C-alpha cells in the first residue's frame, strides 16, 4: 500500500508570503501537498490565486483570519475595532482575545470583515473545497457567532460548502466541545494538541492548565461516540521542544484507539 495515498496534507497560510506560495505549489507538484488554505487578506494573495489556477487538482480552502498582523480587507474606518492605526490585525491571538473579552471588538464589524474575506475568495473563480475556522482567535470563545457563520456558509446564499468540508479548530475548550457534540450539522472538529503530555503542553499552551489532555480527550471520545465523526489533532513541531522520536512514540500511545487524523 502506498501510504502517501492515505495521507492528507493541508498547507496553511497560502497567500501570506511569496516564498510560502512557492513552497506550497512545489510541494503539490511533487505529490505530497493535497490542499491549502487561502488567506484572502494576506499580502501575496493575488499571486497565490494565479498559482492555484495552474494547479487544478490542488484543493483550495479559505483561511479566515483576524490576527497575524496582516492588513484587513475593509478600510480601517469600517473595522476600526479590529485593527490598529495602520489598518492591520493584532499580531497574535492573545492580543485579540484581550480586546474581545473586554468588549472592544464590534461584532458587526467582525462579521463584515469575514464576509469580505469570503467574497474575495469567491471572486477568484477558484473552486473552494473547504473552510477552516482558525486564525480568528479561539472559535469556541465566540461559539454562537461561529455557529451562525457555519449556518450561513453552508447555504446556497453563502458559499454552499457542505458541512463535512467545514472544520472548526479549538485549543480544547471542553464545555464547548461538549456543546458542539450536540450540533446538528456534520462539521469537522480539530483539536490543537501540540504535545503528548500535560507537562509539555502546559509549557507551550496555557489553556492546558485549565483543561488538561485527559479532559480534552474524554470530551473528544464522547464527540466521536455520538457523532461517528473522525477528529483531527493538530501538532505543530517545534524544534527541540516537541519534535523528538520519544514525543512521537508518546503521541501514538496517547491517541491509540481514537478515530482520528494527526495533522
C-alpha positions in Angstrom: 0.0 0.0 0.0 1.3 3.5 -0.9 0.9 5.3 2.4 1.1 8.7 0.7 -2.3 7.9 -0.8 -3.7 7.6 2.7 -2.2 10.9 3.8 -4.0 14.2 3.5 -1.6 17.2 3.8 -3.1 20.6 4.0 -0.6 23.6 3.8 -1.7 26.7 5.7 -1.1 30.4 5.0 -1.3 30.3 1.2 -1.0 34.0 0.2 0.9 35.1 3.3 4.3 35.4 1.5 5.8 34.7 -1.9 8.2 32.0 -0.6 5.3 30.3 1.2 3.3 30.3 -2.0 6.2 28.8 -4.0 6.8 26.1 -1.3 3.1 25.1 -1.4 3.0 24.8 -5.2 6.3 22.9 -5.2 5.0 20.5 -2.6 1.8 19.9 -4.5 3.6 19.3 -7.8 5.9 16.9 -6.1 2.9 15.0 -4.8 2.8 15.5 -1.0 0.6 18.5 -0.5 -3.0 17.8 -1.1 -4.7 21.1 -0.4 -4.1 24.5 1.0 -5.9 27.3 2.9 -6.0 30.6 1.1 -5.6 33.8 3.2 -7.6 36.4 1.4 -6.3 39.4 3.4 -2.6 38.4 3.1 -0.1 40.4 1.0 0.7 37.7 -1.5 -3.0 36.7 -2.0 -3.2 37.7 -5.7 -0.1 35.8 -6.6 -1.4 32.7 -4.7 -4.6 32.8 -6.8 -2.7 32.8 -10.1 -0.5 30.0 -8.9 -3.6 28.0 -7.8 -5.2 28.3 -11.2 -2.2 26.5 -12.7 -2.8 23.5 -10.3 -6.5 22.4 -10.8 -6.1 19.4 -8.5 -5.0 21.4 -5.5 -7.8 21.7 -3.0 -8.5 25.3 -2.0 -9.9 26.2 1.4 -10.5 29.6 2.9 -8.4 30.6 5.9 -10.4 33.3 7.6 -8.2 35.4 9.9 -8.4 38.3 12.3 -4.8 38.1 13.6 -1.3 37.8 12.3 -0.5 41.5 11.7 -1.9 41.4 8.1 -4.0 44.1 6.6 -7.8 43.9 6.9 -9.6 43.8 3.6 -12.1 46.5 4.6 -11.0 50.1 5.1 -9.8 51.0 8.6 -12.8 53.3 9.3 -15.1 50.3 8.7 -13.3 47.9 11.0 -11.6 50.2 13.5 -12.3 47.9 16.5 -10.4 45.1 14.7 -7.3 46.9 13.5 -4.5 49.3 14.6 -3.7 52.7 13.1 -2.2 51.0 10.0 -5.3 49.0 9.4 -3.6 45.8 10.5 -5.0 43.0 12.7 -3.4 42.2 16.1 -0.1 40.2 15.9 -1.4 37.3 17.9 -4.4 35.5 19.5 -3.6 36.8 23.0 -3.9 40.4 21.9 -7.1 39.7 20.0 -8.5 37.8 23.0 -7.9 40.7 25.4 -9.7 43.1 23.1 -12.5 40.6 22.6 -13.0 39.8 26.3 -13.0 43.5 27.3 -15.8 44.2 24.7 -13.5 46.3 22.4 -14.4 44.2 19.3 -17.5 45.2 17.4 -19.2 42.0 16.4 -20.9 43.6 13.4 -17.5 44.8 12.1 -16.1 41.3 12.6 -18.9 39.8 10.6 -18.4 42.4 7.8 -14.7 41.7 7.6 -15.2 37.9 7.5 -17.9 38.3 4.8 -15.4 40.4 2.8 -12.8 37.7 3.0 -15.3 35.1 1.8 -16.4 37.3 -1.0 -12.8 37.8 -2.0 -12.3 34.0 -2.2 -15.4 33.5 -4.2 -14.5 36.3 -6.6 -11.2 34.5 -7.6 -13.2 31.9 -9.7 -11.4 29.1 -7.8 -13.4 26.1 -6.7 -13.5 26.4 -2.9 -13.4 22.9 -1.4 -13.3 23.6 2.3 -13.4 26.2 5.1 -11.2 26.1 8.2 -12.1 28.3 11.2 -8.8 29.2 12.7 -6.6 32.3 12.9 -9.6 34.3 14.3 -8.9 33.8 17.9 -10.4 30.8 19.7 -13.6 29.9 17.8 -15.4 28.4 20.8 -14.9 31.6 22.8 -17.3 33.1 20.2 -19.5 30.0 19.9 -22.9 31.4 19.0 -21.5 33.6 16.2 -19.3 30.7 14.9 -22.4 28.5 14.6 -24.3 31.3 12.9 -21.4 31.7 10.4 -21.3 28.0 9.7 -25.1 28.0 9.0 -24.5 30.9 6.5 -21.6 29.4 4.5 -23.4 26.1 4.4 -26.3 27.5 2.4 -26.6 28.4 -1.3 -26.9 32.0 -0.4 -23.5 31.8 1.4 -20.7 29.6 0.0 -22.7 26.4 -0.5 -20.0 24.5 1.3 -21.1 21.1 2.6 -20.9 20.6 6.4 -18.3 17.8 6.0 -16.0 20.3 4.3 -16.1 22.8 7.2 -13.7 22.4 10.1 -13.6 24.2 13.5 -10.3 24.2 15.2 -10.2 24.7 19.0 -7.4 24.7 21.6 -9.6 22.5 23.7 -12.4 24.4 25.5 -14.0 21.3 27.0 -17.5 22.7 27.8 -17.9 23.9 24.2 -16.6 20.7 22.7 -19.5 19.0 24.6 -21.9 21.6 23.3 -20.6 21.2 19.8 -21.2 17.4 20.1 -24.9 18.2 20.0 -24.8 20.5 17.0 -27.0 19.1 14.2 -24.6 19.5 11.3 -21.7 17.2 10.4 -19.0 19.8 10.8 -15.4 18.6 11.4 -13.7 19.1 14.8 -9.9 19.8 15.1 -8.0 20.0 18.4 -4.8 22.0 18.7 -2.8 19.4 20.8 0.9 20.1 20.0 2.2 17.9 22.9 1.8 14.3 24.1 1.7 15.0 27.8 0.5 17.7 30.2 3.8 19.0 31.4 5.0 19.8 27.9 1.6 21.0 26.7 1.2 23.4 29.7 4.6 24.8 28.9 3.5 25.9 25.4 -0.3 26.3 25.9 -1.7 27.9 29.0 -5.2 26.5 28.3 -3.9 23.1 29.3 -3.7 24.4 32.9 -7.5 24.7 32.8 -8.4 21.8 30.5 -5.7 19.1 30.6 -5.2 16.5 28.0 -7.3 13.8 29.8 -10.3 16.1 30.0 -10.0 17.1 26.3 -9.6 13.5 25.2 -12.7 12.5 27.3 -14.7 15.2 25.5 -13.4 14.1 22.1 -14.2 10.5 22.7 -17.7 11.4 23.6 -17.9 13.6 20.5 -16.8 10.6 18.3 -19.2 8.2 20.0 -22.2 10.5 19.5 -21.4 11.8 16.0 -19.4 9.0 14.4 -17.1 11.7 13.1 -13.3 11.4 12.9 -11.4 14.2 14.8 -8.2 15.9 13.7 -5.4 16.5 16.2 -3.1 19.4 15.1 0.5 19.1 16.1 2.9 21.9 15.3 6.5 20.6 15.5 8.7 23.0 17.4 12.4 22.3 17.1 13.9 20.7 20.2 10.6 21.2 22.1 8.1 18.6 21.0 9.7 17.0 17.9 11.7 14.1 19.3 11.2 10.4 18.5 10.1 9.9 22.1 7.5 12.6 21.7 6.2 10.8 18.5 6.0 7.5 20.3 4.2 9.0 23.3 1.7 10.7 20.9 1.0 7.4 19.2 0.3 5.7 22.5 -1.9 8.6 23.7 -4.1 8.6 20.6 -4.2 4.8 20.1 -7.7 3.6 19.5 -9.1 7.0 18.8 -10.7 7.6 15.4 -8.5 10.5 14.3 -6.1 12.1 11.9 -2.9 13.8 13.1 -2.2 17.0 11.1 
